[in-house]
Amino acid sequence: MVADKYTEQFYDAGFAVLMYDHRNFGMSGGEPRQQINTWVQARGYRDAINFATTLPEIDPARIALWGDSLSAAQVGVVGAIDERVKAIIAQVPAYGADLPPMDEDGALFTTVQETFLHTDLDGLREKIMGPLPYDHR
């Protein structure tokens, strides 16, 4: 799409930038191609953070995430869970049509956090919700 153009603009503005494709997308490997798994993709952001913070020119106290549409929603989740993320740029986030339920005691957030951090995520969306209602490939 045009993520490379955004990357160039961020870099030209003086930011260190790591650009990657989600697993199964773009130039990244993996099968099946174009498989959408928001949990796995959100974890991909954490993997990217883990890698970026090993680079000597990266200040680990100044990590920001950018995402567009579905990826914007994913960076929101990652930013809420991973304390290393100091800023989120969410361009037209696709969170869905319904507001989340109230979480007065924080139990729902704890469940999301535990799922994100400790669950085998491959195929989780399909196990919970079944196949997508359209062919997304």
The 8 nearest C-alpha neighbors of each residue, nearest first, counted from 0:
[[1, 2, 3, 4, 25, 5, 67, 20],
 [2, 0, 3, 4, 5, 6, 7, 67],
 [3, 1, 5, 4, 0, 6, 18, 7],
 [2, 4, 6, 1, 5, 7, 18, 0],
 [5, 3, 7, 6, 2, 1, 8, 9],
 [6, 4, 8, 2, 7, 3, 9, 1],
 [5, 7, 3, 9, 4, 8, 10, 2],
 [8, 6, 10, 4, 5, 9, 11, 3],
 [7, 9, 11, 5, 10, 6, 12, 4],
 [10, 8, 12, 6, 11, 7, 14, 5],
 [9, 11, 14, 7, 13, 12, 8, 15],
 [10, 12, 8, 13, 9, 7, 14, 6],
 [13, 11, 9, 10, 14, 8, 7, 15],
 [14, 12, 10, 11, 15, 9, 8, 16],
 [15, 13, 10, 9, 12, 16, 11, 8],
 [14, 16, 10, 13, 17, 57, 9, 56],
 [17, 15, 14, 10, 18, 6, 9, 7],
 [18, 16, 19, 15, 51, 47, 6, 48],
 [19, 17, 16, 6, 20, 3, 2, 47],
 [18, 20, 21, 17, 47, 27, 26, 25],
 [19, 21, 25, 27, 24, 22, 26, 18],
 [22, 20, 24, 40, 23, 43, 19, 27],
 [21, 23, 27, 24, 29, 28, 20, 40],
 [24, 22, 29, 32, 28, 33, 30, 27],
 [25, 23, 33, 21, 22, 27, 20, 32],
 [24, 26, 27, 20, 23, 21, 28, 22],
 [25, 27, 24, 28, 20, 23, 19, 22],
 [28, 26, 22, 25, 24, 20, 23, 21],
 [29, 27, 23, 22, 26, 30, 24, 25],
 [28, 30, 23, 22, 31, 32, 27, 24],
 [31, 29, 32, 23, 28, 34, 33, 22],
 [30, 32, 34, 29, 23, 33, 136, 24],
 [31, 33, 23, 30, 34, 24, 29, 136],
 [32, 34, 24, 136, 23, 35, 31, 135],
 [35, 33, 32, 31, 36, 23, 136, 135],
 [34, 36, 37, 33, 40, 135, 39, 23],
 [37, 35, 39, 38, 40, 34, 124, 122],
 [36, 38, 40, 39, 41, 35, 73, 124],
 [37, 39, 41, 40, 36, 42, 120, 115],
 [40, 38, 42, 36, 41, 37, 120, 43],
 [39, 41, 43, 37, 42, 38, 21, 36],
 [42, 40, 38, 73, 43, 44, 39, 37],
 [43, 41, 45, 39, 44, 40, 38, 46],
 [42, 44, 40, 46, 41, 45, 47, 39],
 [43, 45, 47, 42, 41, 46, 48, 40],
 [46, 44, 48, 42, 47, 43, 49, 41],
 [45, 47, 43, 49, 44, 48, 50, 42],
 [46, 48, 44, 50, 45, 49, 51, 43],
 [49, 47, 45, 51, 50, 46, 52, 44],
 [48, 50, 46, 47, 52, 51, 45, 53],
 [49, 51, 47, 48, 53, 52, 46, 54],
 [52, 50, 48, 53, 54, 49, 47, 57],
 [51, 53, 54, 59, 50, 49, 57, 48],
 [54, 52, 51, 50, 55, 49, 57, 59],
 [53, 55, 52, 51, 56, 57, 50, 58],
 [56, 54, 57, 53, 52, 58, 51, 59],
 [55, 57, 54, 58, 15, 52, 53, 51],
 [58, 56, 55, 54, 59, 52, 51, 15],
 [57, 59, 60, 61, 56, 52, 62, 55],
 [60, 58, 61, 52, 62, 57, 83, 51],
 [59, 61, 58, 62, 83, 85, 84, 57],
 [62, 60, 59, 58, 85, 63, 84, 83],
 [63, 61, 84, 85, 59, 60, 83, 86],
 [64, 62, 86, 87, 84, 85, 61, 65],
 [65, 63, 87, 88, 74, 86, 66, 62],
 [66, 64, 88, 89, 87, 74, 71, 63],
 [65, 67, 71, 70, 89, 90, 74, 88],
 [66, 68, 71, 90, 70, 91, 89, 69],
 [67, 69, 92, 93, 71, 91, 70, 90],
 [70, 68, 93, 72, 71, 92, 67, 73],
 [71, 69, 66, 73, 67, 72, 68, 74],
 [72, 70, 66, 89, 67, 92, 68, 74],
 [71, 73, 92, 75, 69, 70, 74, 94],
 [72, 74, 70, 76, 41, 75, 71, 77],
 [75, 73, 77, 71, 76, 72, 78, 66],
 [76, 74, 72, 78, 73, 77, 79, 71],
 [77, 75, 79, 73, 74, 78, 80, 72],
 [78, 76, 74, 80, 79, 75, 81, 41],
 [77, 79, 75, 84, 81, 76, 80, 74],
 [78, 80, 76, 77, 81, 75, 82, 84],
 [79, 81, 77, 78, 112, 82, 76, 115],
 [82, 80, 78, 83, 77, 84, 79, 45],
 [81, 83, 84, 80, 78, 85, 79, 77],
 [82, 84, 81, 85, 62, 60, 59, 61],
 [85, 83, 62, 78, 82, 63, 86, 81],
 [84, 86, 62, 63, 61, 83, 87, 82],
 [87, 85, 63, 84, 64, 88, 62, 78],
 [88, 86, 64, 63, 65, 89, 78, 74],
 [87, 89, 65, 64, 90, 66, 86, 71],
 [90, 88, 71, 66, 92, 65, 87, 67],
 [89, 91, 67, 92, 71, 66, 88, 68],
 [90, 92, 68, 67, 89, 93, 71, 69],
 [93, 91, 68, 71, 72, 90, 89, 94],
 [94, 92, 68, 69, 95, 72, 91, 71],
 [95, 93, 72, 92, 96, 69, 97, 68],
 [96, 94, 93, 97, 98, 92, 72, 99],
 [95, 97, 98, 94, 93, 99, 92, 100],
 [98, 96, 95, 99, 94, 100, 93, 101],
 [97, 99, 100, 96, 95, 94, 101, 102],
 [100, 98, 97, 101, 102, 95, 94, 96],
 [101, 99, 102, 98, 107, 97, 103, 108],
 [100, 102, 103, 99, 107, 98, 104, 105],
 [103, 101, 105, 104, 107, 100, 106, 108],
 [102, 104, 105, 101, 106, 107, 100, 108],
 [103, 105, 106, 102, 107, 101, 108, 109],
 [106, 104, 102, 108, 107, 103, 109, 110],
 [107, 105, 109, 108, 104, 110, 102, 103],
 [108, 106, 110, 109, 105, 102, 111, 104],
 [107, 109, 111, 105, 110, 106, 112, 102],
 [108, 110, 112, 106, 107, 111, 113, 105],
 [111, 109, 107, 113, 108, 112, 114, 106],
 [112, 110, 108, 114, 109, 113, 115, 107],
 [111, 113, 109, 115, 110, 114, 108, 116],
 [114, 112, 110, 116, 115, 111, 117, 109],
 [115, 113, 118, 111, 112, 117, 116, 110],
 [114, 116, 112, 113, 117, 111, 118, 38],
 [115, 117, 113, 114, 112, 118, 42, 111],
 [116, 118, 114, 113, 115, 119, 112, 120],
 [119, 117, 114, 120, 115, 116, 113, 123],
 [120, 118, 121, 117, 123, 114, 122, 115],
 [119, 121, 123, 118, 39, 122, 38, 115],
 [122, 120, 123, 119, 39, 36, 124, 38],
 [121, 123, 125, 124, 120, 126, 36, 119],
 [124, 122, 126, 120, 125, 121, 127, 119],
 [125, 123, 127, 126, 122, 128, 36, 129],
 [124, 126, 129, 128, 122, 130, 127, 123],
 [127, 125, 123, 124, 129, 128, 122, 130],
 [126, 128, 124, 125, 129, 123, 122, 130],
 [127, 129, 125, 124, 126, 130, 131, 123],
 [130, 128, 125, 126, 127, 131, 124, 132],
 [131, 129, 125, 132, 128, 124, 133, 126],
 [130, 132, 133, 129, 134, 125, 135, 128],
 [133, 131, 130, 134, 129, 135, 128, 125],
 [134, 132, 131, 135, 130, 136, 129, 35],
 [133, 135, 136, 132, 131, 130, 34, 33],
 [134, 136, 133, 33, 34, 131, 35, 132],
 [135, 33, 134, 32, 34, 31, 133, 35]]
